[in-house]
Amino acid sequence: MQLSEFLARFHIQQPSNDVGFPIQMRNIAKQSAVLVPLVNVSGEIHLLLCKRPDYLKHHPGQICFPGGKFEDSDANLLTTALRETFEEIGIEVDDNHVIGDMDSYWTLTGFEIKPYIALLPEKPNLLLATNEVASAFYLPLSQLIDQKNWQDIQFTRQFSAYTLTGFQTEYGLLWGATAQIIRNLIKHLN
């Protein structure tokens, strides 16, 4: 997808409120925020994603966006997303590059994740915090838009069965909250 097409579609439509989790989960969620970095690579939009180290206690080896928990020193959730992006991958994203946000996503682990969309004009120089990020990589938005590239994944958590949709990358399976945020972005564009 080209930059001009993305911008036209993103600004015309509003994101949906279909987050798929009961209202009672929303009232007890811990607040967090992520940055969804869209990077212009040779005229085509790519998403910048991270892979967490395998040794972490929470979400080991998972593919994610840069982001994390709201801290008392953060002015708001956008500040959280920008701070965490700098801490995790070493890039300072200017407020002018943030082009919007999407509805919050509630996880099964008790987090409310607020995604902010940033458009970066070129690939940034990354400085990974290796205690939080094992690697970072780019995926073309056009591959993510193609529904044939997604697969349903069944799993059980606390004796309940769930079906989530995932996307296989060379770094592992993109699934869970990150996959749902991407799928919501794609719905927003269609």
N, C-alpha and C positions, 0 to 999 in steps of 0.2 A: 504494500500500500504506500502510495506517495504521500509526502507531507501535506500538500494542498488538499488532497482528498480526505485525509484524516482530519485536518482542521475544520473543513466544511461539515463533515458528518458529526464530529464531536460537539461543535457549538450549536448545531441545529436541534439535536435531541436531548432530552433530559434522561438521566439514568432511572432505572426502575427501582421500586421499593421492595421488590421480591427478594428477600434475603434468606428465606427458608428456615428460620428458627423461631421458636415460640417467644412471645413477648416477655415471659417471665425470665428467660435467659438474658434478655437485654438489660433488665434492671439490675443484675448483679455482675455484669461484665466488667473486667478490668480494661481501662482505656489504653489503646495503642494506635499507632499510625504508621503507614508505610508510604514510601515514595514509589510511584510507578514511572520509572525513567524511560521515556520514549526517545530513542537516539536516531538521528538522521545518518544512515550509513549509505553513502553513494546514492542518495535520493530516495531510499526506501526506509520506512520506519521499522526499527528493531526495538524489542524490549530488553532492558538490561536486568539480568537476574543474578542472584547469588546462590551458592550452595553452602550450606552450613557444615562445619566439621563433624565427622562421625562420632567424636568423643563427647559432644555436648550432652548435657542432661535432658534438655528440652529440645524437641524437634531435631534430633541428630541426623545429619546427612540430607536434610530436606532442602528443596529448592524454594527460594523466597525472594521477596523484594527487600531492599534495605528498609529498616524500620525497627520499631520497638515500643516499649512501654512509655507512657506519659510520665514525666517526672515533675515534681513541684516547681522546679526552676523553669519549666517550659511555659511560655506565654499561652500557647494553645496547641492543638494537635498538629497543625502545620509545622510549628516550631519543632515538635517531637520528630516528625518525619525528616525534616532537614538536618537536625542535629544527628540523628541516628545514621543518616546517609553519609554525613561527613565522618562520623566515628567508624563506620563499618567499611566504607569503600574509598574514603579520602577525597570525595569531591564536594565542593561547596556549590550548592545549587542556589542561584539567585532567585529571589521572589518573582522576578519578571519571567522566569522560565516555567513557573507553575501556572498551568493553563486552566486548571479546574480541579474538582474533586468528584468523588462518587459516593453513593450511599455507603454507610458502614456495613461491615460484614461481621456476624457473630459466630465465633468458633465453638466447637464442642468442648474445648478446654477452658471456656469461660472468658474469652477476650472479645472485646469490640475493636475491630480494626477499621480505621478510617483511611481510605486510599486517596492520595493526592497525585494528580497527573502532572508530570513535568516534561517539557520538550527540550531536549538538548541538541544543539545544532550540529554537533560532531561527537565522535567517540572521545570521552574524557580520559585523562591519564588517571588510572586507578591506583590507589594505595590501600591494599586490603589489610584489615585488622585480622590477622590470621587466627586469633583466639575466637573470632566470631564468624569469619567467612573463609572457607577453604578455597573457593574459586568464584570467579564472576564470568558471565558469558552473555552473548547476545542471541536472541531468537527473532527471526523476521516475523513481523505482525501478520504477514500474508500466510505463513504456515499455520499460525495459531487461529486465524479466521476460518481455515478449511476444516470443517467438521469431521472429515474423514480421518484426520490426524488425531482425534480424541478417542478414548476408550473408557468404558464403564469399569469401575473397580468396586468390588464388594468386600466389606470388612465388618468385623464385629467389635464393638467397644462397650464394655460394661453390660454384656448380655443383650445388647441391641444390635440389629443388623442395619447397615447403612450401605448405600450405593453412592459413590462419588465418581466424578469424571476426571480422567488424567490424560496427560500428554507426555509421551516418551521423548526424552532428550538424550544426548550423549553423556550428560552428567547425571542421569537418573530420571526417575518419574516425577513430573511436575503434577502435583495433586493438592487436595485440601484447600485451605484458604486462598493460597496463591492462585491455584487453578480457577477457583470460583471468582476471584476478583478479575482475572483475565477474561473469563467467560461473560461476566457482567459488562466489562468494557466492550467486548465484541457485540453483545446484544445492543448496547448503547449506540454502536456505530451502524448497525444494520437497519 
